[in-house]
């Protein structure tokens, strides 16, 4: 978070985590005296574990699932969390790698965006491993640019801007230098870099952000979602 607030206002931050959504649905049912399954509710996101900045009142989070805090000035990490289920991967990568003897390898790598067509990923880069004794490459791509990096022993495919739901294919082959001793190629995984603004793989969203200050001064609030590649690997 980035905060530039005067005084010591108490802020409240709510998300669509599973426990919060279940408690809210239960509260509404009690208020209306409806049976538990009378209305379908939007499922929340299950958090495996989370850690908070020291400014957060942990007791309030345990009791009502609201993150209540008096923020320090400037930028800080309010919360870190981990999710292991129902993750929406932003990209699907399908590699087909065929070894022809000891002298040639054919590649066909398809990448597809799994996010909305209204969004676009940026700085999309795939690093496709090749054997260290590669001598020559011949590759064609449906979009972007691709070149062999001898220092990394891989094909570096730079796509730049990637529209949601789009798909592109890389096809090509690499030629290998003959070795005295035949050593099997270990086939390291493909790695990716990317950034997808206004998208969350976890599905976690901010439901509200309240600023309570005794002077009731006007505040400007905004939320920005960004999904970045951490260790994003695809086996070949």
Residue frames relative to the residue before (quaternion, step in Angstrom):
aa qw qx qy qz dx dy dz
X 1.0000 0.0000 0.0000 0.0000 0.00 0.00 0.00
X 0.1844 -0.7253 0.6468 0.1472 3.51 -1.34 0.42
X 0.0224 0.8137 -0.5785 0.0522 3.57 -0.66 1.08
X 0.0010 0.7609 -0.6482 0.0299 3.53 -1.07 0.88
X 0.2444 0.7943 -0.5030 0.2374 3.55 0.57 1.24
X 0.4300 -0.6824 0.5333 0.2550 3.54 -1.15 0.71
X 0.7966 0.2728 -0.2037 0.4995 3.56 -1.03 0.75
X 0.5246 -0.6094 0.4861 0.3422 3.55 -1.25 -0.57
X 0.0209 0.8340 -0.5500 0.0377 3.59 0.50 1.15
X 0.3758 -0.6847 0.5688 0.2578 3.55 -1.21 0.55
X 0.1598 -0.7949 0.5822 0.0600 3.56 -0.77 1.06
X 0.1455 -0.7684 0.6182 0.0793 3.54 -1.20 0.65
X 0.1010 -0.8085 0.5783 -0.0414 3.51 -0.81 1.15
X 0.0184 -0.8252 0.5641 -0.0215 3.59 -0.69 1.08
X 0.1634 -0.7905 0.5869 0.0628 3.56 -1.11 0.76
X 0.5357 -0.6168 0.4691 0.3354 3.55 -1.32 0.12
X 0.2024 0.7789 -0.5677 0.1736 3.59 0.86 0.90
X 0.7008 -0.5357 0.2844 0.3756 3.54 -1.17 0.66
X 0.6835 0.4899 -0.3028 0.4484 3.59 0.83 -0.95
X 0.6316 0.5334 -0.3339 0.4528 3.60 1.00 -0.80
X 0.6839 0.4877 -0.2929 0.4568 3.57 0.87 -0.94
X 0.6542 0.5086 -0.3196 0.4596 3.59 0.99 -0.78
X 0.6619 0.4969 -0.3133 0.4656 3.58 0.98 -0.80
X 0.6437 0.5160 -0.3273 0.4608 3.57 1.01 -0.78
X 0.6488 0.5107 -0.3174 0.4665 3.59 0.97 -0.83
X 0.6521 0.5137 -0.3136 0.4610 3.58 0.99 -0.82
X 0.6379 0.5312 -0.3196 0.4569 3.57 1.03 -0.81
X 0.6615 0.5004 -0.3051 0.4679 3.59 0.98 -0.85
X 0.6403 0.5237 -0.3296 0.4550 3.58 1.01 -0.76
X 0.6460 0.5182 -0.3184 0.4613 3.55 1.01 -0.84
X 0.6581 0.5203 -0.3098 0.4473 3.57 0.99 -0.86
X 0.7597 0.3584 -0.1896 0.5085 3.57 1.02 -0.79
X 0.3398 -0.7655 0.4725 0.2744 3.55 1.38 -0.16
X 0.3415 0.7312 -0.5061 0.3045 3.54 0.94 0.98
X 0.5530 -0.5893 0.4552 0.3737 3.61 -1.14 0.49
X 0.6818 -0.5505 0.3087 0.3698 3.56 -1.16 0.68
X 0.7901 0.3026 -0.1560 0.5097 3.63 1.00 -0.73
X 0.3455 0.7715 -0.4772 0.2401 3.58 1.15 0.52
X 0.7999 0.1310 -0.0588 0.5827 3.56 1.17 -0.47
X 0.4349 -0.6998 0.5046 0.2581 3.55 -0.91 0.90
X 0.1974 -0.7979 0.5636 0.0827 3.56 -0.82 1.04
X 0.5409 -0.6036 0.4760 0.3414 3.55 -1.18 0.59
X 0.4096 -0.7272 0.4835 0.2638 3.63 -0.67 1.00
X 0.3711 -0.7190 0.5401 0.2316 3.55 -1.13 0.68
X 0.5537 -0.5968 0.4736 0.3362 3.54 -1.38 0.04
X 0.3438 -0.7545 0.5263 0.1885 3.57 -0.82 1.01
X 0.1847 -0.7761 0.5969 0.0856 3.58 -0.73 1.10
X 0.3728 -0.7364 0.5197 0.2205 3.58 -0.72 1.05
X 0.7590 -0.1918 0.1368 0.6070 3.57 0.97 -0.85
X 0.0382 -0.7945 0.6057 0.0197 3.56 -1.19 0.47
X 0.1785 -0.7545 0.6228 0.1047 3.55 -1.23 0.59
X 0.2485 -0.7985 0.5405 0.0918 3.55 -1.08 0.79
X 0.5868 -0.5253 0.4851 0.3800 3.51 -1.37 0.34
X 0.6139 -0.6019 0.3689 0.3532 3.58 -1.07 0.66
X 0.5975 0.5800 -0.3683 0.4134 3.63 1.21 -0.29
X 0.5724 0.6166 -0.3746 0.3898 3.63 1.24 -0.30
X 0.3734 -0.6978 0.5699 0.2212 3.57 -1.08 0.86
X 0.2850 -0.8220 0.4702 0.1483 3.55 -0.02 1.33
X 0.6134 0.5753 -0.3527 0.4103 3.57 1.03 -0.72
X 0.6614 0.5020 -0.3083 0.4642 3.57 1.00 -0.78
X 0.6308 0.5206 -0.3411 0.4633 3.58 1.05 -0.67
X 0.6535 0.5146 -0.3158 0.4565 3.59 0.97 -0.82
X 0.7190 0.4691 -0.2601 0.4420 3.58 0.98 -0.81
X 0.8468 0.0825 -0.0161 0.5252 3.62 0.83 -0.90
X 0.4743 -0.7188 0.4053 0.3068 3.62 1.31 0.27
X 0.5075 0.5859 -0.4562 0.4371 3.57 1.12 0.66
X 0.3298 -0.7271 0.5661 0.2051 3.58 -0.88 0.95
X 0.0261 -0.8078 0.5871 -0.0461 3.57 -0.33 1.29
X 0.1582 0.8056 -0.5465 0.1653 3.58 -0.75 1.02
X 0.2969 -0.6735 0.6367 0.2298 3.54 -1.35 0.37
X 0.2870 -0.8318 0.4472 0.1605 3.58 -0.14 1.27
X 0.4291 -0.6421 0.5580 0.3035 3.57 -1.17 0.57
X 0.5941 -0.5600 0.4250 0.3908 3.58 -1.22 0.29
X 0.7732 0.3684 -0.2683 0.4411 3.54 -1.19 0.64
X 0.7003 -0.4672 0.3585 0.4035 3.54 -1.29 -0.47
X 0.1364 0.7814 -0.5983 0.1133 3.57 -0.97 0.86
X 0.4762 -0.6364 0.5231 0.3077 3.58 -1.31 0.36
X 0.2821 -0.7822 0.5342 0.1522 3.57 -0.40 1.22
X 0.8166 -0.0428 0.1019 0.5665 3.57 0.91 -0.93
X 0.0981 -0.7421 0.6577 0.0841 3.54 -1.21 0.63
X 0.0080 -0.8194 0.5717 -0.0412 3.55 -0.92 0.89
X 0.2450 -0.7478 0.5994 0.1469 3.54 -1.33 0.32
X 0.0572 -0.7800 0.6231 0.0069 3.56 -1.03 0.87
X 0.1434 -0.8249 0.5447 0.0479 3.59 -0.81 0.99
X 0.7455 0.3402 -0.2083 0.5340 3.61 1.25 -0.16
X 0.8380 0.1974 -0.1571 0.4838 3.55 -1.31 0.51
X 0.3000 0.7490 -0.5265 0.2680 3.56 0.93 0.94
X 0.2588 -0.7690 0.5695 0.1318 3.56 -0.84 1.01
X 0.2413 -0.7919 0.5450 0.1327 3.58 -0.17 1.26
X 0.4510 -0.7264 0.4458 0.2649 3.62 -0.77 0.95
X 0.7949 0.1979 -0.1025 0.5642 3.61 1.14 -0.53
X 0.1879 -0.7199 0.6533 0.1400 3.51 -1.27 0.61
X 0.0631 -0.7955 0.6026 -0.0067 3.56 -0.72 1.10
X 0.0743 -0.7960 0.6007 -0.0013 3.57 -0.74 1.12
X 0.0496 -0.8235 0.5651 0.0072 3.62 -0.29 1.20
X 0.0651 -0.7460 0.6608 0.0513 3.55 -1.12 0.77
X 0.0196 0.8069 -0.5845 0.0834 3.56 -0.44 1.26
X 0.0513 -0.8209 0.5677 -0.0337 3.57 -0.58 1.21
X 0.2328 -0.7728 0.5788 0.1168 3.56 -0.75 1.08
X 0.1282 -0.7837 0.6066 0.0374 3.56 -0.85 1.06
X 0.8094 -0.1495 0.0532 0.5655 3.53 -0.08 1.31
X 0.6718 -0.4771 0.3719 0.4275 3.55 -1.13 -0.75
X 0.6776 0.5361 -0.2764 0.4208 3.59 1.25 0.03
X 0.8222 0.1585 -0.0475 0.5446 3.62 1.14 -0.42
X 0.0771 -0.7688 0.6340 0.0330 3.55 -1.18 0.76
X 0.2236 -0.7684 0.5878 0.1183 3.56 -0.92 0.94
X 0.1587 -0.7883 0.5919 0.0545 3.54 -1.08 0.88
X 0.0849 0.7233 -0.6852 0.0083 3.50 -1.23 0.68
X 0.0320 0.8080 -0.5816 0.0888 3.55 -0.46 1.24
X 0.0953 -0.7931 0.6013 0.0199 3.56 -0.69 1.14
X 0.0642 -0.7861 0.6144 0.0231 3.56 -0.98 0.89
X 0.0487 -0.8012 0.5961 -0.0177 3.56 -0.94 0.96
X 0.3930 -0.7112 0.5337 0.2342 3.57 -1.02 0.82
X 0.2410 -0.7994 0.5388 0.1118 3.58 -0.77 1.04
X 0.5999 0.5579 -0.3608 0.4457 3.59 1.23 0.27
X 0.7437 -0.4506 0.2747 0.4104 3.56 -1.32 0.32
X 0.5507 -0.6176 0.4590 0.3235 3.55 -1.16 0.71
X 0.5873 0.5799 -0.3672 0.4289 3.59 1.24 -0.29
X 0.7010 0.4291 -0.2476 0.5130 3.57 1.28 -0.34
X 0.1467 -0.7681 0.6147 0.1030 3.56 -1.30 0.34
X 0.3334 -0.7085 0.5867 0.2066 3.54 -1.04 0.83
X 0.1972 -0.7731 0.5929 0.1088 3.56 -1.19 0.57
X 0.8285 0.2245 -0.1770 0.4815 3.54 -1.34 0.40
X 0.2519 0.7850 -0.5218 0.2191 3.57 0.97 0.90
X 0.0719 0.7925 -0.5962 0.1062 3.57 -0.68 1.15
X 0.1139 -0.7624 0.6334 0.0682 3.58 -0.97 0.91
X 0.1423 -0.7562 0.6336 0.0798 3.55 -1.06 0.85
X 0.0999 -0.8252 0.5556 -0.0184 3.52 -0.34 1.36
X 0.3807 -0.7790 0.4468 0.2203 3.62 -0.35 1.20
X 0.1040 -0.7428 0.6585 0.0618 3.51 -1.29 0.65
X 0.6055 -0.5327 0.4182 0.4180 3.61 -1.17 0.34
X 0.5878 -0.6148 0.3989 0.3427 3.57 -1.09 0.68
X 0.7039 0.4349 -0.2788 0.4875 3.60 1.13 -0.46
X 0.2430 0.7658 -0.5447 0.2404 3.59 1.06 0.79
X 0.1967 -0.8035 0.5540 0.0934 3.58 -0.89 0.93
X 0.8098 -0.0040 0.0477 0.5847 3.61 1.02 -0.74
X 0.1291 -0.7880 0.5980 0.0700 3.57 -1.14 0.69
X 0.0604 -0.7610 0.6450 0.0346 3.54 -1.21 0.61
X 0.1293 0.8274 -0.5182 0.1739 3.57 -0.12 1.33
X 0.0870 -0.7629 0.6383 0.0547 3.55 -1.17 0.75
X 0.1227 -0.7994 0.5865 0.0441 3.57 -1.01 0.85
X 0.5207 -0.6570 0.4585 0.2949 3.55 -1.17 0.66
X 0.7873 0.0063 -0.0017 0.6166 3.57 1.25 -0.38
X 0.7710 0.3468 -0.2567 0.4683 3.55 -1.17 0.57
X 0.4697 -0.6446 0.5198 0.3060 3.54 -1.28 -0.46
X 0.0853 -0.7933 0.6022 0.0277 3.54 -1.14 0.71
X 0.0925 0.7805 -0.6145 0.0679 3.56 -0.99 0.85
X 0.4955 -0.6539 0.4897 0.2953 3.53 -1.22 0.55
X 0.1807 -0.7651 0.6113 0.0914 3.56 -0.95 0.95
X 0.2978 -0.7944 0.4991 0.1764 3.63 -0.29 1.20
X 0.6095 0.5632 -0.3586 0.4274 3.60 1.12 -0.53
X 0.7445 0.3561 -0.1951 0.5300 3.57 1.11 -0.74
X 0.2939 -0.7695 0.4988 0.2696 3.58 1.30 -0.32
X 0.6293 0.5051 -0.3593 0.4687 3.56 0.78 1.03
X 0.4704 -0.6049 0.5561 0.3217 3.51 -1.38 0.32
X 0.1704 -0.7858 0.5895 0.0780 3.58 -0.76 1.04
X 0.0828 -0.8094 0.5812 -0.0141 3.55 -0.42 1.30
X 0.0915 -0.8074 0.5828 0.0026 3.55 -0.47 1.26
X 0.1469 -0.8252 0.5444 0.0336 3.54 -0.57 1.23
X 0.3345 -0.7607 0.4996 0.2445 3.59 1.18 -0.36
X 0.8107 -0.1305 0.1411 0.5531 3.58 -0.62 -1.15
X 0.0874 -0.8088 0.5813 -0.0145 3.56 -0.84 1.05
X 0.2890 -0.7763 0.5323 0.1749 3.65 -0.37 1.18
X 0.5750 -0.5988 0.4373 0.3459 3.57 -1.12 0.67
X 0.8186 0.2033 -0.2316 0.4848 3.58 -1.16 0.86
X 0.4950 0.6449 -0.4456 0.3747 3.64 1.21 -0.03
X 0.1013 -0.7794 0.6136 0.0760 3.57 -1.25 0.41
X 0.0639 -0.7898 0.6100 -0.0030 3.56 -1.07 0.82
X 0.2322 -0.7789 0.5726 0.1069 3.54 -1.21 0.57
X 0.1858 -0.7258 0.6523 0.1150 3.53 -1.18 0.77
X 0.0149 0.7789 -0.6265 0.0251 3.56 -0.94 0.94
X 0.3264 0.7502 -0.5351 0.2104 3.54 -1.00 0.74
X 0.2801 -0.7395 0.5827 0.1875 3.52 -1.33 -0.16
X 0.2045 -0.7457 0.6185 0.1398 3.52 -1.26 0.49
X 0.2795 -0.7450 0.5864 0.1517 3.53 -1.12 0.78
X 0.2701 -0.7998 0.5282 0.0911 3.53 -0.98 0.93
X 0.4695 -0.6342 0.5377 0.2970 3.52 -1.23 0.60
X 0.4842 -0.6675 0.4794 0.3003 3.58 -0.94 0.86
X 0.2094 -0.7816 0.5792 0.0992 3.56 -0.94 0.93
X 0.5560 -0.6055 0.4525 0.3457 3.55 -1.15 0.66
X 0.7679 0.2274 -0.1186 0.5870 3.55 1.01 -0.90
X 0.3545 -0.7491 0.5246 0.1949 3.57 -0.72 1.08
X 0.0050 0.7982 -0.5992 0.0610 3.57 -0.53 1.25
X 0.4495 -0.7004 0.4862 0.2663 3.58 -0.79 1.03
X 0.4504 -0.6796 0.5150 0.2647 3.56 -1.04 0.87
X 0.4271 -0.7496 0.4559 0.2186 3.59 -0.80 1.02
X 0.2820 -0.7999 0.4830 0.2176 3.61 1.28 -0.26
X 0.0499 -0.8086 0.5862 -0.0028 3.62 0.34 1.18
X 0.5815 -0.6147 0.3969 0.3557 3.63 -1.12 0.48
X 0.5227 -0.5636 0.5301 0.3579 3.53 -1.34 0.37
X 0.1354 -0.7789 0.6061 0.0878 3.59 -1.03 0.76
X 0.1907 -0.7981 0.5671 0.0709 3.55 -1.18 0.65
X 0.1368 -0.7092 0.6793 0.1298 3.49 -1.38 0.48
X 0.2119 0.7698 -0.5872 0.1335 3.58 -1.05 0.70
X 0.1240 -0.7460 0.6456 0.1064 3.50 -1.40 0.18
X 0.0669 -0.7998 0.5964 0.0059 3.59 -0.81 1.03
X 0.2416 -0.7873 0.5497 0.1400 3.63 -0.27 1.20
X 0.8468 0.1714 -0.1558 0.4788 3.56 -1.22 0.69
X 0.6232 0.4877 -0.3511 0.5005 3.59 1.10 0.75
X 0.0707 -0.7828 0.6163 0.0495 3.58 -1.07 0.74
X 0.3969 -0.7253 0.5143 0.2278 3.58 -0.72 1.05
X 0.6580 0.5208 -0.3038 0.4511 3.56 1.12 -0.65
X 0.4043 -0.7022 0.4863 0.3270 3.58 1.11 -0.61
X 0.4807 0.6714 -0.4336 0.3608 3.58 1.29 0.03
X 0.0094 -0.8073 0.5890 -0.0346 3.57 -0.87 0.99
X 0.5033 -0.6187 0.5115 0.3198 3.52 -1.27 0.49
X 0.2513 -0.7808 0.5573 0.1292 3.60 -0.75 1.05
X 0.7914 -0.1357 0.0800 0.5907 3.57 1.08 -0.66
X 0.0750 -0.7442 0.6605 0.0644 3.53 -1.34 0.44
X 0.0392 -0.8205 0.5692 -0.0358 3.56 -0.43 1.25
X 0.1549 -0.7594 0.6263 0.0837 3.54 -1.11 0.79
X 0.0766 -0.8091 0.5826 -0.0038 3.58 -0.50 1.23
X 0.1205 0.7870 -0.5859 0.1513 3.55 -0.46 1.27
X 0.5464 -0.6799 0.3791 0.3089 3.58 -0.80 1.01
X 0.6796 0.4710 -0.2979 0.4770 3.61 1.13 -0.52
X 0.3176 -0.7954 0.4666 0.2207 3.59 1.33 -0.13
X 0.2434 0.7771 -0.5476 0.1925 3.59 0.90 0.83
X 0.5981 -0.5913 0.4142 0.3479 3.55 -1.26 0.54
X 0.0841 -0.7890 0.6076 0.0351 3.57 -0.96 0.88
X 0.2859 -0.7252 0.6016 0.1743 3.54 -1.21 0.62
X 0.0387 -0.8133 0.5798 -0.0288 3.58 -0.68 1.14
X 0.0990 0.7805 -0.6153 0.0483 3.56 -1.06 0.70
X 0.2393 -0.7547 0.5994 0.1174 3.53 -1.27 0.56
X 0.0699 -0.7830 0.6177 0.0225 3.57 -0.95 0.89
X 0.1841 -0.7765 0.5966 0.0855 3.57 -0.85 1.04
X 0.0771 0.7762 -0.6226 0.0635 3.59 -0.95 0.90
X 0.1288 -0.7611 0.6311 0.0770 3.58 -0.96 0.93
X 0.0518 -0.8005 0.5969 -0.0107 3.57 -0.73 1.11
X 0.5364 -0.6102 0.4739 0.3397 3.55 -1.22 0.54
X 0.2031 -0.7257 0.6423 0.1399 3.53 -1.04 0.84
X 0.7280 -0.1920 0.1941 0.6288 3.56 -0.13 -1.32
X 0.0655 0.8145 -0.5635 0.1216 3.57 0.03 1.34
X 0.0965 0.8294 -0.5326 0.1385 3.56 -0.20 1.31
X 0.1382 -0.7663 0.6243 0.0630 3.53 -1.17 0.73
X 0.3782 -0.7420 0.5061 0.2241 3.57 -0.68 1.06
X 0.1735 -0.7615 0.6139 0.1152 3.54 -1.18 0.65
